[in-house]
Amino acid sequence: MDTGKRNRQIDLIMSKGTAMWVRKDQSCWLWKEEKEAPCTDPRVSAWLQREKIRNRLTRELNPAPMKRQRV
């Protein structure tokens, strides 16, 4: 992913089936949930659509390789 050499400070995650905004805590640099993201926001709906496509591609069209069994 091209971030344009910017450090990401705010991002979206899925938590218990809802989209949540998360922010980096400046004191410890951990991601902390901030608030629920509204589904009517066009950025959130576009992100949800991309995540659905990405998940489908990784699960169905490009599954993980089978592990070799030891004999």
Phi and psi in degrees as a GROMACS rama.xvg file:
@    title "Ramachandran Plot"
@    xaxis  label "Phi"
@    yaxis  label "Psi"
@TYPE xy
-87.9233  113.81  ASP-2
-97.9453  2.04983  THR-3
65.7586  31.6565  GLY-4
61.0549  25.3086  LYS-5
-103.537  139.376  ARG-6
-79.7983  125.336  ASN-7
-74.447  128.755  ARG-8
-112.342  -25.4612  GLN-9
-131.056  138.947  ILE-10
-149.048  170.779  ASP-11
-109.333  142.963  LEU-12
-138.067  163.821  ILE-13
-100.512  124.372  MET-14
-130.45  113.198  SER-15
55.6246  39.8224  LYS-16
83.463  1.02255  GLY-17
-121.246  149.276  THR-18
-79.913  133.082  ALA-19
-126.842  139.707  MET-20
-81.4204  134.172  TRP-21
-122.559  151.629  VAL-22
-133.646  145.936  ARG-23
-75.9596  129.373  LYS-24
-78.7155  122.741  ASP-25
-66.2621  -25.6664  GLN-26
-77.604  -35.0871  SER-27
-125.006  -3.18603  CYS-28
60.7752  29.1993  TRP-29
-99.7925  151.977  LEU-30
-80.3921  131.8  TRP-31
-126.813  137.293  LYS-32
-65.9614  133.512  GLU-33
-104.55  -57.2424  GLU-34
-161.086  165.825  LYS-35
-74.1626  137.814  GLU-36
-87.9879  131.949  ALA-37
-71.4844  134.22  PRO-38
-70.8564  -14.1053  CYS-39
-81.6895  -13.4171  THR-40
-68.2718  126.644  ASP-41
-62.0313  -29.8197  PRO-42
-66.3119  -39.3052  ARG-43
-69.8728  -44.7258  VAL-44
-65.1908  -37.7429  SER-45
-66.0776  -40.3752  ALA-46
-64.2763  -43.643  TRP-47
-60.7978  -41.2861  LEU-48
-64.4303  -43.3996  GLN-49
-62.777  -40.1084  ARG-50
-65.5693  -39.9493  GLU-51
-61.9132  -44.1044  LYS-52
-65.6989  -43.9166  ILE-53
-62.7496  -43.9809  ARG-54
-63.6818  -40.3852  ASN-55
-65.3207  -42.6353  ARG-56
-62.5601  -43.714  LEU-57
-72.2369  -32.8459  THR-58
-83.9222  -48.7958  ARG-59
-94.6517  -46.4516  GLU-60
-91.0749  -20.8051  LEU-61
-139.85  67.7521  ASN-62
-69.2992  160.783  PRO-63
-64.8855  146.992  ALA-64
-67.0404  148.971  PRO-65
-69.9094  139.39  MET-66
-77.9463  142.894  LYS-67
-77.5062  137.408  ARG-68
-83.3906  142.587  GLN-69
-83.5551  143.095  ARG-70
